Amino acid sequence: MTVRHLLEIDDVTPAELETILDLATDPQPGPVLYGRGVALLFEKPSARTRNATEMAVVDLGGHPLTMRGEEVGLDSRETAEDVARTLACYHAVICARVFDHRVLERMAAVAGVPVLNLLSDLGHPAQAVADVLTLAGHFGKVKDLTVAYIGDWNNVALSLGLALGACGARLHLGCPPGYQPDPKALDRLGAAGAEPAVFDRPEQAVNGSDAVYADVWTSMGQESEAAARRVAFEGFTVDEKLMARAKPDAVFLHCLPAHRDEEVSASVLEGSRSLVWTQAANRRHAARGILRWLVAG
């Protein structure tokens, strides 16, 4: 059997993504990991990703084994390839949250077991699966929805756009100059069917949207840029006034953690239109669907 990996959403076809979503919502997932281990390697700290993935492994009857980056020493104590080969001796799946996406690619090239991206500098596919699960659960569909992503073009935005495209939805990006996707990324989104549209102002992106999505302005590893980013993103806070430009039934999404009154106002984050806690809960279901698909096909 060919070993499949999920390093980014476009590693799977739209039909395969639909299967993963179906598996994620299956109330009887079955013990496909019974008696088997799943390695969870975290170079970056995590709250939702670790809890969601560990519990997803438990849901499938397996045993999660979590390791911090310093315990393993990728490319310092031993190479990423050797770590992957070693973990594959004990585990049915290797899940990793890394700084450099190329590490995942190197691990997948030699592991012999599925490798799942739990976040890298280039993508966050498990989050994107949870995002579309949340939209589907609320609206009853994802096809033909318009999602406005407001803020910094980053790994979350790319995976979200690829997932939306695969599900027949559109992506509007409200990003200040200097923090927008490059032409190559836009081509990739377009090829996925996301119909990306980029706007310099958040108001333009949000107009008539079905959902508004925000993420922190300063991601892990960018802390030295925080002051400059606050200046660049002035006016990009998702508040009640901005939400009023979306459709009356529009919802708010955020991958968390959130900085209240920076990228989103406290009133929106905790308001009736916010689905962020449903979104967080769906991280477990998303991980369960992905793992089941990787292991059982």
N, C-alpha and C positions, 0 to 999 in steps of 0.2 A: 504494500500500500504506500502511495506517495505521502510523505509527511507534509502537512500544511502548516503554515505559520500565519499569525495575524500581527503584522508590524504596522500596518496602516489600513484604513477602510478599503482602499482600492486594491488591496491584496485579494479581496473576494468580489465576486460578481454581484449585481443587484439581487439575483435570485438566491445566491448563497446568503447574502445579508438578510433577506426575508426569512430564510430558514433559521438563521441565528435568532432573529426576533421572535419567531414562533417558539423556538426552544426556550427562550428566556421567559416566556409567559406560560409555559406548560406547567400546570399545577402538580404534575407527577413526573419529575425529571428522571427518576430512576437512579440506581447506584452505579453509574458507569465508571466511577473512580473507586469502587469498593476495594479496599486492600492496597491502594496505590497512593503514592505521594505526589505532591505538586510543590515545586520549589518556587518561592517568592523572594526575589532578590531586590532590595531597595537601596540604591545609591542616594536617593533623595527621600526626605521624610514624607510620611503619608498618614492620613487619617481615614478618609473614605475608601481609598483604593485598597489599603491593607485590610480593613475590616470587611469590605464588600467581597474581596477575592477570597480571603480565608473562609468566610461563611459560605460562599458559593462552592468551594471545595468540599466543605462539610455537607452541604445540601446534596452533593453528588456521591457521598459515601467515602470520600478520600481524606487524606491527612495532609494539611498544609504545613510547610516548614518555611518559616520566614527568617531571612538573613539580612543584616545591615551591610552596607557597602564595605565598611572597614573590617568586617569579619572575613570577607572574601578577598578584597584587594585586587579588583579587576585591573589588569595591566600594570600592577605594581608588585604584588606578591606572585601572581601568575597570570598568564594571558587569558583574555576573554574566551578564546577557543578552548583552552584547557579546562577552564571553569565549566563551560558548557558540556564538554565531554564527560567531566566528572559528575555533574548533576544529572546527566542523562542515564548514568549507571543506577540511579536510585529513584528517579521521578518520571512520571508519565508526561508531565508538561513543565516547561521552564517559563516562569513569568518574571519579567524584570522591569524595574523603573530606573532609568539611567539618564546620565547627563548627555551622552553622545549617542545619537541614533545608530551610528556606524557600529557600535558595540553589539547592538541587537542583530544587525545584519551578519556580523562575523559569527555570533553565537548560532544563529539559524543555519549558517552554511555548514556547520559541523556537528550539530547537536544530535541529530537522528531522532529527536522527539520534537513535538510542536513547541514553538517559542511564541509567547504572547507579550506584546508591548503594553506595559502598565503606565507608560508615559516616557517620552523622550523629548529632546529639544525640538524634534520635527513633528511629533504626532501624539495623539491621545485617543486611540480608537475605542477603548473600552468606555471612555466618557461619552463619545459620540453615539455609541449603541444605546447607552442610558438616555441620552438626549432624545433620540427619535422614539424610544419606548415611551418617554414622558409625553411627547407630542401626540403620539398615536393613542395613548390612554386617555388623554384629555379631549382631543378633537375627533377621535374615532378614525383618523387617517393621518397620513403625513403628506401624501400626494397633493400637489397644488398649493400647499401652504407657502407663505413667505416669512422667512425668519431674518430679522435684522440683528446683526452682531455689531455691538458698539464697543470701540476701544482699540486695543493693540492687536495687530495681525500677529497671531502666534500659533503654537501647536494645536491648541484647542480649536481655534477658528478653522484651521485647515481640515482637521478630522471631522468637525461638524459639517463643513461645506461638502465634503466628499460623501458623508452619510446622507445629507439632505438630497444631493443629486441622485444618489442611488435609489432613493425613495420617491423621486419625482417632485421634490420641493425646490424652492428658490432661496438663494442667499443674497441678502443685501449687507454690505459692509460700510459702516460709518467709522472711518479711521482718519486721524489727522495726517497731513502730509509728513512724510518721513517714517510713518508707522503703517504703511499700506503694503499689500502683497505685491510681489514683483510679477512681471508678465508671465514668467514660467509657472508660478503658482496659480495665476488666473487661468492659464491654459489647462492646467490639470483639473481645476474645478469645473471648467467648461466641458472638458472631456467626460467628467463624471455626471454631467447633466444639471449642475447646480445653477446655471444661468447667473453667474456672479455679477453684481453691479456694485461699484465702489463710489462712495460719496465722501466729500471732505468734511461734511457736517452731519452730526447724528440725526438732526431733524429730517433731512432728506432720506436717510436710510430707513427711518422708523415709519414714515408716512404710509398708512394703509397696511402695515405688517400684521401678521397673525401672532407673532411672538417676538419678544425683544430679549436678546441674550447679552450678558456682560461678563467680563472676566477682570481680574485685577490688572491694573496698569503696569505694575512692576512684578514680574515673575521671579521665581527662585533663580539666583545667580545674577540678577540685574539690580541688586540693591543699591549699588553705587550710582545708578541712573535715576533713582527715585525722585529726587528734587527736580531734575530736568523734565522728567515725564509728567509730573504734576502740572508743570507749566504748559507743556505741549497738549495735555488732555483737558485743559480748562474748558468747561462748557460741555464736556462729554459725559457728565454724570447722568445716569438714568434716574430721573425723578418723576414725580407725578405729572409735571408739565410735558415732559418728553413722552411719557406713556400715553398721554391724551391724544397724541398724533397717530398712534396705532389704532387698529380696529377696536370697537367698543368691547369686544370679548377677547382681546389680545391678552396673552399671559407673559410673565417674566421668568426667565431662566438664568441660572448662574451655576457654574461648576463648583464653586466654593474652593477655598475659603474666601469670604467677602470682606472688603474694607468699607464699612458703612460710611455713607456720606462722602465717599471718594468716587469709585466707579458706579455706585448705586446708592440712592438715599435709603435710610432706614425704613421709611414709610413704604417704599416699593418692595424692598426685600422682605418685609414682614407683613405686607398687605395681602388682600384677598386675591390679587391677580398673580401672586408669586407661587410658583410650583417648585421652588428650590429644594424643599424637603422631600417631596415626591421624587424629584430628580435624584437626590442623594440615595433614597431607598432603592431606586431602580438600578443603582450601580451594582447591587448584589445580583439582581435578576439578569442584568446584562452580562456580568462575569459568568454566571451559571450557564447562560445560553452559549457564550463563546467557548467556554471550556468543554461543554458537552459536544459542540460541533467539532472542535479540534480533536477530541478523543474518539468520538463515535462516528464522525462523518455525517 
